Amino acid sequence: MKTNNLAVPNNRPGTRLPLTLKLAYTAFMAVLVPVYWTKYGPTNFLYFCDLALLITLAAVWLENALLVGMAAVGIILPQTLWCVDFVAHLAGCKLTGMTDYMFDAHRPLFLRGLCFFHG
């Protein structure tokens, strides 16, 4: 019986995700979490988008497809709305105002740049 192995090859047997991907995502989260915590406070992590980031971090290390699926299903519509609102704002239209903070010059550019995970 022939099987297709669609797993990403790496040097550790039994894993499907490369270590570089895991480390890169972890590094991103190691920057994002303290910055968001300081600028927005711990309640910011109750938003679905931030919960999805944290669930995805666990899913990446555990290589758990169920966790990734839960995060993806739970966030796909709000993230799509965020992206549409952002592009509309770039075009000069305001749809929901959800992305107004991305165009607030009083917020540091680095902080606004971290928010591009929505896209």
ChimeraX commands (.cxc) that place a marker at each C-alpha (Angstrom):
marker #1 position 0.00,0.00,0.00 radius 0.5
marker #1 position 1.49,3.30,-1.10 radius 0.5
marker #1 position 1.02,6.34,1.12 radius 0.5
marker #1 position 1.69,9.96,0.38 radius 0.5
marker #1 position 3.80,11.62,3.01 radius 0.5
marker #1 position 2.87,15.30,2.89 radius 0.5
marker #1 position 4.76,16.11,6.05 radius 0.5
marker #1 position 7.43,18.77,5.97 radius 0.5
marker #1 position 10.79,17.01,6.21 radius 0.5
marker #1 position 13.13,17.83,9.05 radius 0.5
marker #1 position 15.85,16.09,10.99 radius 0.5
marker #1 position 13.67,14.95,13.93 radius 0.5
marker #1 position 11.70,11.79,13.28 radius 0.5
marker #1 position 8.03,11.84,14.21 radius 0.5
marker #1 position 7.53,15.60,13.71 radius 0.5
marker #1 position 5.79,17.31,10.85 radius 0.5
marker #1 position 6.67,20.95,11.45 radius 0.5
marker #1 position 10.22,22.22,11.09 radius 0.5
marker #1 position 11.93,23.48,14.21 radius 0.5
marker #1 position 12.69,26.79,12.48 radius 0.5
marker #1 position 8.96,27.46,12.07 radius 0.5
marker #1 position 8.32,26.67,15.72 radius 0.5
marker #1 position 11.17,28.90,16.87 radius 0.5
marker #1 position 10.19,31.76,14.55 radius 0.5
marker #1 position 6.57,31.74,15.76 radius 0.5
marker #1 position 7.72,31.50,19.36 radius 0.5
marker #1 position 10.09,34.45,18.87 radius 0.5
marker #1 position 7.25,36.50,17.37 radius 0.5
marker #1 position 5.04,35.67,20.35 radius 0.5
marker #1 position 7.91,36.40,22.78 radius 0.5
marker #1 position 7.94,39.93,21.38 radius 0.5
marker #1 position 4.20,40.41,20.92 radius 0.5
marker #1 position 3.01,39.25,24.35 radius 0.5
marker #1 position 5.11,41.60,26.53 radius 0.5
marker #1 position 4.54,44.55,24.19 radius 0.5
marker #1 position 0.78,44.04,24.12 radius 0.5
marker #1 position 0.71,43.36,27.86 radius 0.5
marker #1 position 2.46,46.68,28.57 radius 0.5
marker #1 position 0.59,48.80,26.02 radius 0.5
marker #1 position -2.90,47.30,26.21 radius 0.5
marker #1 position -2.99,45.33,29.47 radius 0.5
marker #1 position -3.79,41.68,30.12 radius 0.5
marker #1 position -7.45,41.99,29.16 radius 0.5
marker #1 position -6.36,42.52,25.54 radius 0.5
marker #1 position -5.64,38.79,25.40 radius 0.5
marker #1 position -9.37,38.07,25.71 radius 0.5
marker #1 position -9.95,39.16,22.12 radius 0.5
marker #1 position -10.50,36.24,19.76 radius 0.5
marker #1 position -7.52,37.20,17.59 radius 0.5
marker #1 position -5.12,37.16,20.53 radius 0.5
marker #1 position -6.61,33.94,21.90 radius 0.5
marker #1 position -6.13,32.38,18.47 radius 0.5
marker #1 position -2.45,33.40,18.54 radius 0.5
marker #1 position -1.94,31.74,21.92 radius 0.5
marker #1 position -3.84,28.61,20.92 radius 0.5
marker #1 position -1.81,28.43,17.71 radius 0.5
marker #1 position 1.42,28.68,19.70 radius 0.5
marker #1 position 0.40,25.64,21.72 radius 0.5
marker #1 position -0.77,23.86,18.56 radius 0.5
marker #1 position 2.52,24.48,16.76 radius 0.5
marker #1 position 4.59,22.96,19.56 radius 0.5
marker #1 position 2.18,20.12,20.20 radius 0.5
marker #1 position 1.59,19.65,16.45 radius 0.5
marker #1 position -2.08,19.36,17.24 radius 0.5
marker #1 position -4.31,19.79,14.20 radius 0.5
marker #1 position -7.44,20.05,16.35 radius 0.5
marker #1 position -6.12,23.15,18.14 radius 0.5
marker #1 position -5.08,24.76,14.86 radius 0.5
marker #1 position -8.50,24.00,13.40 radius 0.5
marker #1 position -10.30,25.46,16.40 radius 0.5
marker #1 position -8.27,28.66,16.18 radius 0.5
marker #1 position -8.78,28.93,12.42 radius 0.5
marker #1 position -12.53,28.31,12.49 radius 0.5
marker #1 position -13.03,30.69,15.39 radius 0.5
marker #1 position -11.10,33.57,13.87 radius 0.5
marker #1 position -11.56,33.38,10.09 radius 0.5
marker #1 position -14.60,35.68,9.85 radius 0.5
marker #1 position -13.41,38.38,12.29 radius 0.5
marker #1 position -9.94,38.39,10.67 radius 0.5
marker #1 position -11.47,38.69,7.21 radius 0.5
marker #1 position -13.56,41.62,8.41 radius 0.5
marker #1 position -10.42,43.19,9.92 radius 0.5
marker #1 position -8.57,42.86,6.59 radius 0.5
marker #1 position -11.50,44.28,4.59 radius 0.5
marker #1 position -11.81,47.19,7.03 radius 0.5
marker #1 position -8.06,47.87,6.82 radius 0.5
marker #1 position -8.04,47.89,3.00 radius 0.5
marker #1 position -11.17,50.06,2.95 radius 0.5
marker #1 position -9.48,52.48,5.37 radius 0.5
marker #1 position -6.45,52.62,3.04 radius 0.5
marker #1 position -8.84,53.46,0.19 radius 0.5
marker #1 position -10.39,56.27,2.24 radius 0.5
marker #1 position -13.58,54.51,3.35 radius 0.5
marker #1 position -14.59,53.66,6.87 radius 0.5
marker #1 position -16.54,50.46,7.27 radius 0.5
marker #1 position -16.42,49.48,10.93 radius 0.5
marker #1 position -13.65,51.59,12.44 radius 0.5
marker #1 position -12.11,48.37,13.69 radius 0.5
marker #1 position -8.70,49.30,12.25 radius 0.5
marker #1 position -8.64,53.00,13.11 radius 0.5
marker #1 position -5.82,52.36,15.59 radius 0.5
marker #1 position -3.59,51.26,12.71 radius 0.5
marker #1 position -3.69,54.81,11.35 radius 0.5
marker #1 position -3.24,56.58,14.70 radius 0.5
marker #1 position 0.06,58.46,14.51 radius 0.5
marker #1 position 0.19,58.64,18.32 radius 0.5
marker #1 position 0.74,54.89,18.51 radius 0.5
marker #1 position 4.29,53.70,17.84 radius 0.5
marker #1 position 4.90,52.28,14.38 radius 0.5
marker #1 position 6.39,49.13,15.91 radius 0.5
marker #1 position 3.22,48.52,17.91 radius 0.5
marker #1 position 1.06,49.00,14.82 radius 0.5
marker #1 position 3.38,46.74,12.84 radius 0.5
marker #1 position 2.85,43.90,15.29 radius 0.5
marker #1 position -0.85,44.08,14.48 radius 0.5
marker #1 position -0.24,42.91,10.92 radius 0.5
marker #1 position -0.61,39.35,12.17 radius 0.5
marker #1 position -4.31,39.95,11.47 radius 0.5
marker #1 position -3.61,39.82,7.76 radius 0.5
marker link #1:1,2 radius 0.2
marker link #1:2,3 radius 0.2
marker link #1:3,4 radius 0.2
marker link #1:4,5 radius 0.2
marker link #1:5,6 radius 0.2
marker link #1:6,7 radius 0.2
marker link #1:7,8 radius 0.2
marker link #1:8,9 radius 0.2
marker link #1:9,10 radius 0.2
marker link #1:10,11 radius 0.2
marker link #1:11,12 radius 0.2
marker link #1:12,13 radius 0.2
marker link #1:13,14 radius 0.2
marker link #1:14,15 radius 0.2
marker link #1:15,16 radius 0.2
marker link #1:16,17 radius 0.2
marker link #1:17,18 radius 0.2
marker link #1:18,19 radius 0.2
marker link #1:19,20 radius 0.2
marker link #1:20,21 radius 0.2
marker link #1:21,22 radius 0.2
marker link #1:22,23 radius 0.2
marker link #1:23,24 radius 0.2
marker link #1:24,25 radius 0.2
marker link #1:25,26 radius 0.2
marker link #1:26,27 radius 0.2
marker link #1:27,28 radius 0.2
marker link #1:28,29 radius 0.2
marker link #1:29,30 radius 0.2
marker link #1:30,31 radius 0.2
marker link #1:31,32 radius 0.2
marker link #1:32,33 radius 0.2
marker link #1:33,34 radius 0.2
marker link #1:34,35 radius 0.2
marker link #1:35,36 radius 0.2
marker link #1:36,37 radius 0.2
marker link #1:37,38 radius 0.2
marker link #1:38,39 radius 0.2
marker link #1:39,40 radius 0.2
marker link #1:40,41 radius 0.2
marker link #1:41,42 radius 0.2
marker link #1:42,43 radius 0.2
marker link #1:43,44 radius 0.2
marker link #1:44,45 radius 0.2
marker link #1:45,46 radius 0.2
marker link #1:46,47 radius 0.2
marker link #1:47,48 radius 0.2
marker link #1:48,49 radius 0.2
marker link #1:49,50 radius 0.2
marker link #1:50,51 radius 0.2
marker link #1:51,52 radius 0.2
marker link #1:52,53 radius 0.2
marker link #1:53,54 radius 0.2
marker link #1:54,55 radius 0.2
marker link #1:55,56 radius 0.2
marker link #1:56,57 radius 0.2
marker link #1:57,58 radius 0.2
marker link #1:58,59 radius 0.2
marker link #1:59,60 radius 0.2
marker link #1:60,61 radius 0.2
marker link #1:61,62 radius 0.2
marker link #1:62,63 radius 0.2
marker link #1:63,64 radius 0.2
marker link #1:64,65 radius 0.2
marker link #1:65,66 radius 0.2
marker link #1:66,67 radius 0.2
marker link #1:67,68 radius 0.2
marker link #1:68,69 radius 0.2
marker link #1:69,70 radius 0.2
marker link #1:70,71 radius 0.2
marker link #1:71,72 radius 0.2
marker link #1:72,73 radius 0.2
marker link #1:73,74 radius 0.2
marker link #1:74,75 radius 0.2
marker link #1:75,76 radius 0.2
marker link #1:76,77 radius 0.2
marker link #1:77,78 radius 0.2
marker link #1:78,79 radius 0.2
marker link #1:79,80 radius 0.2
marker link #1:80,81 radius 0.2
marker link #1:81,82 radius 0.2
marker link #1:82,83 radius 0.2
marker link #1:83,84 radius 0.2
marker link #1:84,85 radius 0.2
marker link #1:85,86 radius 0.2
marker link #1:86,87 radius 0.2
marker link #1:87,88 radius 0.2
marker link #1:88,89 radius 0.2
marker link #1:89,90 radius 0.2
marker link #1:90,91 radius 0.2
marker link #1:91,92 radius 0.2
marker link #1:92,93 radius 0.2
marker link #1:93,94 radius 0.2
marker link #1:94,95 radius 0.2
marker link #1:95,96 radius 0.2
marker link #1:96,97 radius 0.2
marker link #1:97,98 radius 0.2
marker link #1:98,99 radius 0.2
marker link #1:99,100 radius 0.2
marker link #1:100,101 radius 0.2
marker link #1:101,102 radius 0.2
marker link #1:102,103 radius 0.2
marker link #1:103,104 radius 0.2
marker link #1:104,105 radius 0.2
marker link #1:105,106 radius 0.2
marker link #1:106,107 radius 0.2
marker link #1:107,108 radius 0.2
marker link #1:108,109 radius 0.2
marker link #1:109,110 radius 0.2
marker link #1:110,111 radius 0.2
marker link #1:111,112 radius 0.2
marker link #1:112,113 radius 0.2
marker link #1:113,114 radius 0.2
marker link #1:114,115 radius 0.2
marker link #1:115,116 radius 0.2
marker link #1:116,117 radius 0.2
marker link #1:117,118 radius 0.2
marker link #1:118,119 radius 0.2
view
